[in-house]
Amino acid sequence: MSKTSKSSAKRRGISISKPKILKRMEKLARDRSVVKAALHDLKTKPDASLLELGLVHGYVTSAKDAQHLLDDWFDPEDGWWHELPENESVLRKGLIKAGELVMRYKLPVDCYWVRGGERIELIVTKSAQQITLLFVSPPPPLKGSHAGKLSPGPDIWIFPGPRESAQNI
């Protein structure tokens, strides 16, 4: 029988957490006026960066967080995933879809950062209870101001199958 534990995710190179910016997204998603304004700007201001929009709408609230996002996530030359094209546009498309679902269905939002993918993706799901956002990325390299300070993961248990049948998220 397979061993069950939260650490099994790390053995396969997958880890899941809920950083404070995602907690803030969940909280702000309860205020439809914030979602409506952010969604409007995401759709009508394609030249505004996600960081700029995050600052305007209260998703990014400190200079430290802004610098982390700028340096580690969105720096096209030295960021964690600078070799992956279109990171910002992928996230923007997913955030637009999530905002549309929040406005239409008036459901709460649950967000997670899944590290262990091969590219930047934003998976958006809707159930009768909630809208879930999974920000998927490769594991961050061991550099940068936040690489060693990842948020602890939520209560998630993974039941791995035999090694040859294990699949990454």
N, C-alpha and C positions, 0 to 999 in steps of 0.2 A: 504494500500500500504506500502511496506517495506521501511524503512528509508535507504538512500544511504549515505555512508560516508567512508572515509578512516579509521576511528576509528572502524568501524564494524568488521574489521579484528581482531583487538585486543580484542574485546568482545568475539570472538570465539577462542581466543588463537593463532591466526595466525598474524604474522607481516612479512613484506617484506622490505628489504633494499638493498642498493648497497654499501658495504664497499669499502674503497679505494683500497684494493687488487683486488677486482673484477673490479673496474674501470681500474686498471693497466692491468689486463688480457685483457680487451676489447681493450685497446690501443696497447698492444704488439701483439695481434692477427692480427693487420694490417700488421705486418712485418713477411712475410712468412718465412724468414730465422730463426727468433726466434722460430716460431711455429715448423718448421722442426727440429731444434736442440732439442727443449724441447720434442717433440714427440719421437724422436730417443732415448733420454735418458729415457723417461718414459717406453719405450718398452724394452730397452736393459740393464737397470741398476735397476733390481728389488730390490736390496739391498739398493739403495739410497732412503732416505726418501723424501717425497714430499717437506718438508721444505728445505732439501739440494738442491733439483732440483730447487725449487723456488728461492733460493739465487743465484745459478749458472746462471740462465736464466733471472734474473731481475724482477721476479714477486714479490719477497720479497726484499725490499730495505733498511730497517732499522733494527737495533738491537732490537728496541722496538716491531716492528711487528713480527720479528722472535721469540722473547720471548713469545709474546701473542699466536702465533700459537703453539709453543712448549708446553707451560703451559696449555692453554685452549682447544685446539683442539686435540693435539696428545699425551698428557701425558697419558700413559696407567693406571696409578694409581690414579692421581688426576685431570685429565682433565674433562672438562664439561660432556663428554659422555663416560667416561672410562668403563662404564658397557656395552656399545654397542660394539660388536666385529667387527673387519674388517673395521673400518672406513677408514683407509688409502687405503686399497685395493679397496674399493668401489669408492672412489674419483679418484684413479688412473685409474680404468677402464673407468669411465666417461670422464676423461680428455683425455685419449687416443682416445676415440670415437670422442670427440669434435675436437681434433687436426686433426684427419683423415678427418673429414668433412670440416674443414677450408682449409686444403690443397687441397682437391678434388674440392670443390665448390667455393673457394675464396670469401666467404661471410663474412660480418662483424659479430662480436660476441656481444651479449647482455647478461649480467650476473646479477643474483639476489640471495640473501640469503633469503630463506623462512623458518621462524622459526614457528614451530607448528606441525611438523611431529612427528612420533613415533620412527623414526630411521634416520640414516644418509643415504641420497640418493643423487645422482646427476642425474637430469633429463636433457637430451640433446634433443633438438628439432631442426629441420631444416625446414625452409620455403623458399620461393623464395627470400625473402628479407634478412634473417639473420639466424644465428645459435644462439639458446638461451640455456643458462645453468642456471638451477635452483638448487642451493645448498640447499637441504632440511635438516633440523635438528630439534630435539626437541628444545623447548625454552631453552636458556642457563640458568643455575642456577644463582641465585643472589650472585655470588662470582666471584673472579678473577678480574684482573686489567681492563678488558674491558667490563664486564657484564653490567655496568650502562652507558656505553658510546657507545651505538649502533647507527649506522648511521641512519639519517632520511630516511624514505622510499621514493621511487619514486612516481610519480603520478599514483596511482592505485586506482580504485574504485571497491568495492565489493557490489553486489546486493544480499543480503542474502534472501533465501526463508524462509518459516516457520521453526521454530526452529527444529522440528523433521526431516525436510528434509535437513538441512544444512550439508554439507560435508566438511571435511578438505581437504586441498590440499595434 
